[in-house]
Amino acid sequence: MYNGAAGLISHSEAMGVISDNIANVNTVGFRSSRANFSDVLGGMMAGSRAGAGSMIGSVQTMFNEGSLLGTGNTTDLALSGDGFFMVDGSVGGIDGRYYTRAGQFQFDDGGRLVNPAGLRVQGFGLDASGAVGSTLGDLQIGLGSLPPVATTTAGIDANLDAAQAIDPTPFDIADPAATSDFQSSVTVYDSLGNSHQVTMFFKKLADTPTASWEVHVATAGADLDPAVAQDFAELATGTLDFDTGGALVNSSLGAINVQWAGAAPAVIALDLGTPTSAGGTGLDGLKTYAGASAASLIEQDGSSTGELADFEILTNGTVQGRYTNGETRALGQIATATFANVNGLERQGDALFRAGGESGNPLFGTPDSNGGGAIVSGALEGSNVDLAREFVSMIAVQRGFQSNSRTITTADEMLAELVNLKR
């Protein structure tokens, strides 16, 4: 009877584990458990140790990966592969660090990434230079404006028509369009983030012995300090020499110095390509081939001020901000942890775990290091409960419970028979 009672208790506890799994079939990040039965030794029988029923020797957490559920919400995160998100805060009145696969996160009003219980996601913020640092802490992103960046370099990749006829009319800054053969403009920014148009006017000077062009750099006269009372004010001029293959040989155009109205003085280097005289190919900027004059690429390194418009979270955990000025910036990086023995983690409820003596110390890093999986933004990892398997286990445990109850009933009948012998 005592063996049967032990079997009833162990099977009842196993049914509790199964029912807990089934109850959490839709809990994000939940890890199912398995009840492991152990036999219990009793006294001696016929010179050998006899069994005294069964017990639950351990309840093992199963850490196989659950299926990914797409949500479309950027801050819903899942880990494809090993590893855990790290969150700091208080659980049941105990402050500490916890580990989870449940990625239902959001940003609070202070820019911190938190879970629904307010636990703070851990990551790497920005250092003094604006790059992602290496100090682990609460992941907090800046929600303010992006400061302007003054233009220091402007470059152009363009073709100047080799068949362009030579016009003897000299270039006139008062009428640049009519006295030049080709023009191209680039928007640059001053120290305050104000935009200005800088235009390069090109005029062919000679065909022989090789092609030669002159370039005039100009901007709106009203944008300068002091202002110039005309549409364009010339900032710099230079000569461009090409070889018979159309490659740039020499350029006498240097950097331009400009005093924008109300802003700091600026020095803008103009990248027209690397001339052959300087060891370059002469074809990575300006060149002169047969065909219409046209610019294929104009770029500069400045920007205006911008507000954070949107962000995305990359597979390596980097939070990438997109601003209204078209710029993108890394705002921080989510950290993950891996363990030598995940089965040693201690379950805390709410899909949280704590490191234990058997788990080993966590290895901190980014999702693409220390064997950690990749982050999937806009998705959540569902429970890893397999309903079909749980129902099969339920039937087996139910049959075991019934069989153990049957041993008690049979033992009771045997005792009743003994009592009847006395009568």
C-alpha positions as CSV (number, residue, x, y, z in Angstrom):
1,M,0.0,0.0,0.0
2,Y,2.9,2.4,0.8
3,N,4.5,1.7,-2.6
4,G,1.2,2.4,-4.3
5,A,0.8,5.7,-2.3
6,A,4.3,6.7,-3.3
7,G,3.4,6.0,-6.9
8,L,0.2,8.1,-6.6
9,I,2.2,11.0,-5.2
10,S,4.9,10.9,-7.9
11,H,2.4,10.5,-10.8
12,S,0.3,13.4,-9.3
13,E,3.3,15.6,-9.2
14,A,4.2,14.6,-12.8
15,M,0.7,15.5,-13.9
16,G,1.2,18.9,-12.3
17,V,4.3,19.4,-14.4
18,I,2.4,18.4,-17.6
19,S,-0.6,20.7,-16.7
20,D,1.9,23.6,-16.1
21,N,3.3,23.0,-19.6
22,I,-0.1,22.9,-21.2
23,A,-1.2,26.1,-19.3
24,N,1.8,27.9,-20.8
25,V,1.5,26.7,-24.3
26,N,0.9,30.4,-25.4
27,T,3.4,32.0,-23.0
28,V,6.1,33.8,-25.0
29,G,9.6,32.5,-24.2
30,F,8.3,29.8,-21.9
31,R,10.5,26.7,-21.4
32,S,8.7,23.4,-20.8
33,S,9.6,21.1,-18.0
34,R,9.9,17.4,-17.7
35,A,9.4,15.3,-14.5
36,N,12.0,12.7,-14.2
37,F,10.9,9.6,-12.1
38,S,13.3,7.9,-9.7
39,D,12.8,4.6,-7.8
40,V,12.9,4.6,-4.0
41,L,14.7,1.8,-2.1
42,G,13.0,0.2,0.8
43,G,13.9,-2.6,3.2
44,M,15.4,-6.0,2.6
45,M,13.5,-8.8,0.9
46,A,15.0,-12.3,0.4
47,G,18.4,-10.9,1.1
48,S,18.1,-8.1,-1.5
49,R,17.1,-4.4,-1.3
50,A,13.5,-4.1,-2.4
51,G,11.8,-1.1,-3.9
52,A,9.5,1.2,-2.0
53,G,7.7,2.9,-4.9
54,S,8.7,6.0,-7.0
55,M,9.4,9.6,-6.6
56,I,10.1,12.7,-8.8
57,G,13.9,12.8,-8.7
58,S,14.1,16.1,-10.6
59,V,12.1,18.5,-12.8
60,Q,14.2,19.3,-15.8
61,T,13.7,22.5,-17.9
62,M,13.8,21.9,-21.6
63,F,15.7,24.6,-23.5
64,N,15.0,23.6,-27.1
65,E,14.1,26.6,-29.2
66,G,10.4,27.5,-29.7
67,S,8.9,28.6,-33.0
68,L,9.1,32.3,-34.1
69,L,5.9,34.3,-34.2
70,G,5.9,37.4,-36.5
71,T,4.4,40.5,-34.9
72,G,5.7,43.4,-37.1
73,N,6.6,45.4,-33.9
74,T,10.2,46.5,-34.1
75,T,10.9,46.1,-30.4
76,D,9.5,42.6,-30.3
77,L,12.7,40.5,-30.4
78,A,13.5,36.8,-30.7
79,L,16.8,35.0,-30.6
80,S,17.4,32.5,-33.4
81,G,19.9,30.2,-31.8
82,D,21.4,30.0,-28.3
83,G,21.6,32.7,-25.7
84,F,19.4,34.8,-23.4
85,F,18.5,38.5,-23.1
86,M,19.6,40.1,-19.9
87,V,17.3,42.2,-17.8
88,D,18.0,44.0,-14.5
89,G,15.4,44.9,-11.9
90,S,13.3,43.6,-9.0
91,V,11.4,40.3,-9.1
92,G,9.5,39.3,-6.0
93,G,11.3,42.0,-4.1
94,I,14.7,40.6,-5.1
95,D,16.9,42.9,-7.1
96,G,19.3,41.3,-9.5
97,R,20.0,40.2,-13.1
98,Y,17.7,37.8,-14.8
99,Y,17.9,36.0,-18.1
100,T,15.0,35.4,-20.5
101,R,14.1,34.4,-24.0
102,A,10.9,36.5,-23.9
103,G,11.5,39.5,-26.0
104,Q,8.4,41.6,-25.5
105,F,10.2,44.9,-25.1
106,Q,9.4,48.6,-25.5
107,F,11.1,51.9,-24.8
108,D,10.0,53.9,-21.8
109,D,9.8,57.6,-21.6
110,G,13.5,57.8,-20.7
111,G,14.6,55.9,-23.7
112,R,15.4,52.7,-21.8
113,L,14.4,49.3,-23.4
114,V,12.3,47.5,-20.8
115,N,10.0,44.4,-20.6
116,P,6.4,44.5,-19.6
117,A,7.4,44.2,-15.9
118,G,9.7,47.2,-16.2
119,L,12.9,45.2,-16.0
120,R,15.7,47.0,-17.9
121,V,17.3,45.3,-20.9
122,Q,21.1,45.3,-20.7
123,G,23.3,46.4,-23.6
124,F,26.1,48.6,-24.7
125,G,25.6,52.4,-25.0
126,L,27.6,55.0,-26.9
127,D,31.0,56.2,-25.8
128,A,32.3,59.8,-25.9
129,S,33.1,59.5,-29.6
130,G,29.6,58.4,-30.5
131,A,30.5,54.8,-31.2
132,V,29.0,51.7,-29.5
133,G,31.1,51.2,-26.3
134,S,32.0,48.1,-24.3
135,T,30.6,48.9,-20.9
136,L,27.5,46.7,-20.0
137,G,24.6,48.6,-18.5
138,D,20.9,49.6,-19.0
139,L,20.3,50.1,-22.8
140,Q,19.2,53.7,-23.1
141,I,19.0,55.5,-26.5
142,G,19.0,59.2,-27.1
143,L,15.6,60.5,-28.3
144,G,16.8,64.0,-29.0
145,S,18.0,65.8,-32.1
146,L,21.0,64.9,-34.1
147,P,23.4,67.8,-34.2
148,P,24.4,69.3,-37.5
149,V,27.7,68.4,-39.2
150,A,29.5,71.1,-41.2
151,T,30.7,70.0,-44.6
152,T,34.4,69.5,-44.9
153,T,34.6,67.5,-48.1
154,A,32.6,67.5,-51.3
155,G,33.3,65.2,-54.3
156,I,32.1,64.8,-57.8
157,D,32.3,62.0,-60.4
158,A,31.5,63.4,-63.8
159,N,32.3,63.3,-67.5
160,L,33.2,66.4,-69.4
161,D,32.3,66.1,-73.1
162,A,35.5,65.6,-75.1
163,A,33.7,66.8,-78.2
164,Q,32.7,70.1,-76.5
165,A,33.4,73.1,-78.9
166,I,35.6,75.8,-77.5
167,D,33.9,79.1,-76.9
168,P,36.3,82.1,-76.8
169,T,33.9,84.1,-74.6
170,P,35.6,84.4,-71.2
171,F,33.8,83.1,-68.1
172,D,31.7,85.8,-66.4
173,I,30.5,85.2,-62.8
174,A,27.6,87.7,-63.5
175,D,26.3,85.3,-66.2
176,P,27.8,81.9,-65.4
177,A,25.3,79.8,-67.1
178,A,25.8,81.5,-70.5
179,T,29.6,81.6,-70.3
180,S,30.3,78.0,-69.2
181,D,29.9,74.7,-70.9
182,F,28.7,72.6,-68.0
183,Q,27.6,73.1,-64.4
184,S,27.0,70.8,-61.4
185,S,25.8,71.7,-57.9
186,V,26.1,70.1,-54.5
187,T,24.3,71.0,-51.3
188,V,26.7,71.7,-48.4
189,Y,26.0,72.6,-44.7
190,D,27.5,75.2,-42.4
191,S,28.2,74.8,-38.6
192,L,24.6,75.6,-37.8
193,G,23.1,73.1,-40.2
194,N,22.0,75.6,-42.8
195,S,22.1,74.4,-46.3
196,H,23.9,76.2,-49.2
197,Q,24.3,75.4,-52.9
198,V,27.9,75.3,-54.2
199,T,28.0,75.2,-58.0
200,M,31.0,74.2,-60.1
201,F,31.0,75.8,-63.6
202,F,33.2,74.1,-66.2
203,K,34.5,75.7,-69.4
204,K,36.7,74.1,-72.0
205,L,39.9,76.0,-72.8
206,A,41.9,73.8,-75.3
207,D,41.8,70.6,-77.2
208,T,45.5,70.4,-78.1
209,P,48.0,69.1,-77.3
210,T,45.6,67.6,-74.7
211,A,42.2,68.7,-73.3
212,S,42.2,71.5,-70.7
213,W,39.2,72.9,-68.8
214,E,38.8,75.6,-66.2
215,V,36.5,75.3,-63.2
216,H,34.9,78.1,-61.2
217,V,33.3,77.4,-57.8
218,A,30.6,79.7,-56.8
219,T,27.7,80.1,-54.3
220,A,24.8,82.5,-53.7
221,G,26.1,86.0,-52.8
222,A,23.5,86.4,-50.1
223,D,24.8,83.4,-48.2
224,L,28.2,85.0,-47.5
225,D,29.4,87.3,-44.8
226,P,29.7,90.0,-45.9
227,A,27.0,89.4,-48.5
228,V,27.7,90.0,-52.2
229,A,25.0,91.9,-54.1
230,Q,24.7,89.4,-57.0
231,D,23.3,86.0,-57.7
232,F,26.7,84.2,-57.6
233,A,29.9,85.0,-55.7
234,E,33.1,83.1,-56.9
235,L,34.9,81.1,-54.2
236,A,37.7,79.5,-56.1
237,T,39.0,78.8,-59.6
238,G,41.4,76.3,-61.1
239,T,42.6,74.5,-64.2
240,L,42.1,70.8,-65.1
241,D,44.4,69.0,-67.5
242,F,43.6,65.7,-69.1
243,D,45.6,63.2,-71.2
244,T,44.7,61.6,-74.5
245,G,42.9,58.8,-72.7
246,G,40.5,61.2,-70.9
247,A,42.1,60.8,-67.5
248,L,42.7,63.7,-65.2
249,V,46.4,64.6,-65.1
250,N,46.6,67.7,-63.0
251,S,44.2,69.9,-61.0
252,S,45.1,73.3,-59.6
253,L,41.9,73.7,-57.7
254,G,42.5,73.5,-53.9
255,A,40.2,73.7,-50.9
256,I,37.8,76.6,-50.7
257,N,37.6,78.9,-47.7
258,V,34.2,80.4,-47.1
259,Q,32.6,82.5,-44.4
260,W,28.9,81.6,-44.3
261,A,26.6,84.3,-42.9
262,G,26.0,83.7,-39.1
263,A,28.1,80.5,-39.0
264,A,31.7,79.5,-38.4
265,P,34.3,79.8,-41.2
266,A,34.5,76.7,-43.3
267,V,37.2,75.0,-45.3
268,I,35.8,72.5,-47.9
269,A,38.1,70.2,-49.7
270,L,36.9,69.5,-53.3
271,D,37.6,65.9,-54.4
272,L,37.7,65.9,-58.2
273,G,39.5,62.5,-58.3
274,T,43.1,61.4,-58.0
275,P,45.2,62.9,-60.9
276,T,47.8,60.6,-62.6
277,S,50.5,63.1,-61.5
278,A,49.7,62.2,-57.9
279,G,49.9,58.5,-58.6
280,G,46.2,57.9,-59.2
281,T,44.2,56.6,-62.1
282,G,42.8,59.9,-63.1
283,L,39.5,58.2,-63.7
284,D,37.9,58.1,-60.2
285,G,36.5,61.6,-60.4
286,L,36.5,63.9,-63.4
287,K,37.3,62.5,-66.8
288,T,36.7,63.6,-70.4
289,Y,35.2,61.1,-72.8
290,A,33.0,61.4,-75.9
291,G,29.5,61.9,-74.7
292,A,27.4,64.5,-73.0
293,S,28.7,66.2,-70.0
294,A,27.0,64.7,-66.9
295,A,27.6,64.1,-63.2
296,S,27.1,60.5,-62.1
297,L,27.9,61.0,-58.4
298,I,28.0,64.1,-56.2
299,E,28.5,63.6,-52.4
300,Q,29.5,65.6,-49.3
301,D,30.1,64.7,-45.7
302,G,27.9,67.3,-43.9
303,S,24.3,67.2,-42.7
304,S,21.6,69.4,-41.1
305,T,20.1,68.8,-37.7
306,G,17.7,65.9,-37.6
307,E,15.0,64.4,-35.4
308,L,14.8,60.7,-34.7
309,A,12.1,59.5,-37.1
310,D,12.4,55.7,-36.9
311,F,14.8,52.9,-35.8
312,E,15.5,49.3,-36.6
313,I,17.3,46.6,-34.6
314,L,19.8,44.6,-36.6
315,T,20.6,40.9,-36.2
316,N,23.7,41.7,-34.2
317,G,21.6,43.7,-31.7
318,T,22.6,47.2,-32.9
319,V,19.8,49.7,-32.6
320,Q,20.1,51.8,-35.7
321,G,18.3,55.2,-35.7
322,R,17.0,56.9,-38.8
323,Y,16.7,60.7,-38.7
324,T,14.7,63.3,-40.6
325,N,17.9,64.6,-42.3
326,G,18.5,61.2,-43.9
327,E,21.3,60.2,-41.6
328,T,21.5,56.9,-39.8
329,R,23.3,56.4,-36.4
330,A,24.0,53.5,-34.1
331,L,22.2,54.3,-30.8
332,G,23.4,51.3,-28.8
333,Q,23.6,47.5,-29.0
334,I,21.6,44.8,-27.1
335,A,23.7,42.3,-25.1
336,T,23.1,38.6,-24.7
337,A,24.5,35.9,-22.4
338,T,25.3,32.3,-22.9
339,F,26.0,29.6,-20.3
340,A,28.1,26.5,-20.2
341,N,25.2,24.5,-18.6
342,V,21.8,26.0,-19.3
343,N,20.2,23.2,-17.3
344,G,21.7,24.7,-14.2
345,L,19.6,27.9,-14.5
346,E,17.0,28.5,-11.8
347,R,13.5,29.2,-12.9
348,Q,12.0,32.4,-11.4
349,G,8.6,32.6,-13.2
350,D,7.5,35.1,-15.8
351,A,9.8,33.4,-18.3
352,L,12.8,34.5,-16.2
353,F,15.8,32.6,-15.0
354,R,18.7,33.3,-12.6
355,A,22.2,32.0,-12.8
356,G,22.9,29.1,-10.3
357,G,25.8,27.3,-9.0
358,E,25.5,24.6,-11.7
359,S,24.9,26.9,-14.6
360,G,28.4,28.5,-14.5
361,N,29.0,32.2,-14.9
362,P,27.4,33.9,-17.8
363,L,29.4,34.8,-20.9
364,F,28.4,38.4,-21.9
365,G,28.6,39.6,-25.4
366,T,26.7,40.6,-28.5
367,P,24.2,38.3,-30.3
368,D,26.9,37.3,-32.8
369,S,29.6,36.4,-30.2
370,N,30.2,33.6,-27.7
371,G,28.0,31.2,-29.6
372,G,24.9,33.4,-29.2
373,G,22.1,33.4,-31.8
374,A,21.0,36.2,-34.0
375,I,18.3,38.7,-33.1
376,V,15.1,38.7,-35.2
377,S,13.3,42.0,-34.9
378,G,9.5,42.1,-35.3
379,A,9.1,38.5,-33.9
380,L,8.7,36.7,-30.7
381,E,9.8,33.2,-29.7
382,G,6.8,31.2,-28.7
383,S,6.6,28.5,-26.0
384,N,8.5,25.3,-26.8
385,V,5.7,23.2,-25.4
386,D,4.8,20.3,-27.8
387,L,1.1,19.7,-27.2
388,A,1.0,16.4,-28.9
389,R,3.9,15.1,-26.7
390,E,2.3,16.5,-23.6
391,F,-1.0,14.8,-24.3
392,V,0.8,11.5,-24.8
393,S,2.7,12.0,-21.6
394,M,-0.6,12.9,-19.9
395,I,-2.2,9.6,-20.9
396,A,0.9,7.6,-19.7
397,V,0.9,9.4,-16.4
398,Q,-2.9,8.9,-16.0
399,R,-2.5,5.2,-16.7
400,G,0.3,5.0,-14.1
401,F,-1.8,6.8,-11.6
402,Q,-4.7,4.4,-12.2
403,S,-2.4,1.4,-11.9
404,N,-0.9,2.6,-8.6
405,S,-4.4,3.2,-7.2
406,R,-5.2,-0.3,-8.3
407,T,-2.3,-1.7,-6.2
408,I,-3.7,0.0,-3.2
409,T,-7.2,-1.4,-3.8
410,T,-5.7,-4.9,-4.3
411,A,-3.6,-4.6,-1.1
412,D,-6.7,-3.5,0.7
413,E,-8.6,-6.6,-0.5
414,M,-5.7,-8.8,0.6
415,L,-5.8,-7.3,4.1
416,A,-9.5,-7.8,4.2
417,E,-9.0,-11.4,3.3
418,L,-6.5,-11.8,6.2
419,V,-9.1,-10.3,8.6
420,N,-11.7,-12.8,7.3
421,L,-9.3,-15.7,8.0
422,K,-9.5,-15.0,11.7
423,R,-13.3,-15.3,11.5
